[in-house]
Amino acid sequence: MSDKKSRIEPLLSAEQKWQNSYEQPISYAPLVQLANNSWIVPQHFLRYKHTLQSVNQVLENINFSAHFRVLAAQKDQQLYLQVAVLSPDNYKTSSYAGEGTAKKLLFGRRWIVEENLPTSELIQTAFLALKIAREHEVRELFQFTHSNNTTSTPFNNHHDLPVMAQNAELVIAHAPQGNEERHTIEQLLKRVVFAGAKVSLSAMQQISSQQWLYTLKLHCNTCQLTEFNNKTFAFLTSDSSANSFLHGLINALVDISNEYVSEQFKYQGFARFSKHNCVEKIGALSVAMRSPKVLGLCSLGKQHANKLNFEIDSSRAPQGCGQAIDGFLAAHGIEQPENAHLYRF
């Protein structure tokens, strides 16, 4: 019995099955020893066959905010994820009165889960779904008061895009005229509300001919998205116009939400996208699991790995899109891509 075979046996159950029924090593899969002496089979040598049960099993290992829940569902044999959001009505000022406020149950868009989706990619799909769901909330929390005393949420996702595209002259910004003074930005912020509270300018500085740095303070303290409560933050713009300032402001708010998700989203207690993870060590771990020298694949192992790659890549191709894809390739002067053998449109 080889050393590698003896190492893989503890990973198998009494029925000689892999640790998870929804993922199985291919024949002659390589076993890699990591720097901490753990033995693993890299994910790119596993076959996946997800079911509703297996997707829920993965989701049970994800921890995040109590107000956002990633759900798995199935319709007509198609698996998908959907984020359930328990949230106050973002368009009512009274919604920011605290935890006792009545909340709506809302559901985000559906995220398709392919049967052969690697478990790591399934987890990252849940991560992305949460980021987008929270961004939706952030955009609705930004309110702007117009000169006629009406209020809108100009950055929300519900605007009629076809109407905007057909009447672009109504929404295109004019080129900025000269520099905006600090008092102009302060006046502008008097018309801005975020999470039911005011936003104030702490500092403004021109740091180059095309860069302005703003430091702002949020004065909300009961926002369900807790990372925004009494938050001080900064952002850069490419000019000092009011329009650039407002776009910079919403982008900075979305970035704050995204960073929160990166730090708080955990699978089995591990925050994959946290900035506390060492970039260099992540790269080294990837090399350890992908280096041909480390893997030491035999000829049969290479055959099975190539077959697996072919099955996965070819199954990803959209059906009925041959003409559109031919046009896409032709626009780049390509008759056939290098991997044309994988696809039958």
N, C-alpha and C positions, 0 to 999 in steps of 0.2 A: 504493500500500500504506500503510495507516494505521500510526502509530507503535506502537499496541498490538499489531497483527498482527505487525509485525516483531519485537516483543519476545517474542511467544509462540512463534515458530518455533524458537528454540534449545532450547525445552523439549520439542519433538517429535522423535521418532526419524526415521530415513530413511524408514520406512514410514508416516510421519505419524501415529504413535501417541503417546499420552501417555506420560510417563516410567514409569508403572506400568500394566501391562495390566489390573489389577483395579480401576482407577479412571480415569474418562474425563470430561473437561469436557462439560457440556451445550452445545448450540448457543448461540452468542452469549454464552458465559460471560464475565463481566467479568475483566479483568486489572488487578491492583492493584499499584502501586509502593509499597514500604514505605520507612520512614525511612532504611534503609541502602542504598537504591536497588535492592533485590531486587524482581523481578517475580513475582507469584504469582497463582494462581486459588484463591480461598477454598474450603474444603472443602464448604460448603453449595451449591456450584455444580458438584459432581462426582457422577457416578453410580458406584456401587460394585457389583462382582460378585465376591465373594470365593469362592475355592476352597480346598481343603486346601493346595495349593501356595502360594497367595498368603498365607494365614494364617501358614504356616511361614516365608515370606519376611519377614513383619513381625516374627515372634518372633525371628528370627535377629539383629535389630537391637536386641533388648532385653538388657540386662546386669543381673544381680542376683547374689545369693548362690549359691555353688556347691552348697549343700545343698538348694536349691529350684529346680525347673525347670518352666517352663510348657510344656505339650505341646499340640499340635493333633491332633485325631482326627476321624473321620467315621463315622457309623453311620446307615444308611438315609437317605442324602443329607443328614443333619443334621450340620453342623459344630459342634464344641464345643472348649473349652479345658479342661484339667485340670492341676492342679499335682502334680508328683511330688515327694515329700519323702523324703530320705534322713536318717533320724533314729534316735537311740538309743531304746530302750524307756523311755518317760517314767515308767513305773510301777515301774522297778527302780532301786534306789539305786546299784547298780554301774554304771549307764549314764552316770554323770558322771565317768568316769575319764579322759576325754580323747579325742583324735582316733582312737586305736587301738581304741576300743571298737566292738564289733559293732553294726551299724545295720540297721534295717528299711527296706524300700522301701514307702512308703505313697502313696496317691493321694487327692486331695481330691475335692470334688463337681464335677460337670460344669457348665460355663458355656456356654450356648448362644451361637453366633455366627450371626447372620442374614446371608444372602448380601449384602444391601445395607447392612450396617453400615459407617458411616464408619471409615476407618482409625484416626483419632484415638480413636474410641470402642472399637475393638478393642484398642488399646494400653491404654486405661484399664480395660477388662475384665480384662486380664492383671494390671494393677496391683491391682485389687480382689481378684482371686483369690489373689494372693500375700499380701495383708493378712489375708484370712480364714484362709488356711492357717496362717499364722504365729500368728494369734490362737488357733487351735485348739491349737497346740503350747504357747503360753504358759499357757493355762488348765489344761493337763494337768501343767505343771511346778509348779503351786501345790498343795502337799500340807498337810493339816491333821490333827493328831493329836487324837483325842477322849479323853474322861476314862477310857474303858475301854482305852486304849492301842491302839485300832484307828486306821488311817490312811485318809483318803479324799482325793479331789480334787473338792471341792464345786462348783467352777466349770467343770468339764469339760462338753463338749457331748453326752455319751452318756447322760445321765440320762433315765429314762422319763417324758417330759413328760405323756402322758395319765394315767399313774398319779399323778403329782404333782397334776395338775389335779383329779382325782377324790378326792384325799385331802389337800386344801390345808391342812387344820388341822394336819397333821404337819410342815409346813415354814414356815408363816407366822410371822414374827418378832413377839415381844411388843413393845409400846411401851417405849422406853428409860426406865429409872427413875433419875433423877438424873444426875450427871456421873461419868464414869469417871476415876480418877486415873491418873497416869503409870505407876505401878507395875503397874496392872491391864493396860495395853496392853503393857507389857514382858513380863508373865507370859503374855499372849495370844500374843505373838510367839515365845515358847519352843515353842509348839505348831505353828508355821508353818515350812515348809521350801519353798524355791524353788530349782529346778534342783539339788537334792541338797544345798543348803547353808542355813545359818541366815540370818535377817533380823533386823537390830537397829534399835532406835529411837535416832536421833541427837538429835532435838528434838521437842517438842510445845508448841503455843502456841494459846491461845484468842484469836482476833483480832477477834471480834465476838460478839454474843449467839447467833448461829446459824452460826458458822464456826470450825472447829478446823483448824489447820495442823500436819501431821506431816512430819518429815524422816526418811527411812529409809536404811539401807545394806544392799545385798545382798552376801553374802560368797561367792557362787559365783565360780569363776575358770576353769572348764573347760566352761562352757555353750556349746553349739553356736550359740545365739543370742548372739553375742559382745557385743551392746550391753548385756547384763545383767551381764557380769562386773565385780564390784567397783563396781557402780553406786550412786551416791547420788542420791536423788530426793525430791520433795516432792509432797503432794497435800492438798486440802481436803475436809472432810466437813461435813455440815449439823448433826450432833450428835456427842457424844463416846461414843456407845455402841460396844460391841465389834462389833456387826453392821455399823454404818455404816463403821467402820474397815476391816473386812475387804472390804466392797464397794468402798470407796474405794481400797484397796490393789490389788485385781485390775484395776480400771479404770485405775489409774496404770500398771500393768505393760503392759496392752494398748496404752495411749497411747505408751509407750516403743517398743514393737514397731512401731506404725504410723508413728511419726516416723522410725524406721530405714528402713522401706520407702520413705517419701517422699524421703529423702536418697539412698538407694542404688539405687532403681529408675531406670534410665536407658534412653532410646530414642535411638539414634544418639549416645550420649554425653551426652545432655541429661536432667537430672533435673527433669521437668515440675513436680512437686509440692514441690520443695525450698523451704525458707523463705528461701533465699538469692536466689530470684527476687523481683524488685521487683513488688509488687502493682499499683502505679500504672502501671508500664510494661506489665504484662500487659493491664490494662484499656485502655490506649492502643492497643495492638496490635489488640485486639478491635474497637475503634472504627474503626481504619484499614481493617479487612477487612469491616466490616458497614455502615458509614455509607452511606445511599442517595446522598448527594452524591458520595462517593468512588467508589462502584460505577458510577454513571452508566448504569444499565441502560436499553437501548432497549426499545421496546414488545415486540419479538420475544423479547428476553432475559427480560423479565418473564413472558411467556407460558410459556417453557420452564422458568423457575424455579418458577412456580406449579404447573406440571404435575409437576415433580420432587417438590415438597413434598407434593402430593396423593398421589403414588405411595408415598412413604415413610410418611406418616402413616397412610394407609388400610391399608397392609400390616402395621402394628403392632397393629391391633385383634385381640383374641383371638376366635376363632370359637366359636360355640355357647354364648356367655355372655350372650346378649341379655337374658334374664330377670333375671340377677344384676345386670347393668349398669343395667337399668331401675329395679330396686330401689335401687341405689346413688344414682341421680339423684333418685329420688322422695324419698329420705331427706333430700335437700337442697332439696326443693321445686322441682326442675327437671324439666320435661317433656322438653326437648331442649337439649343443649349448643349453644353458638354454632357449633361446627364439626361439627354432626351430619351434614352432607353427606359427610364423609370416611368414615363408618363404616357398614358393613352387617354386623350381628352374626348 
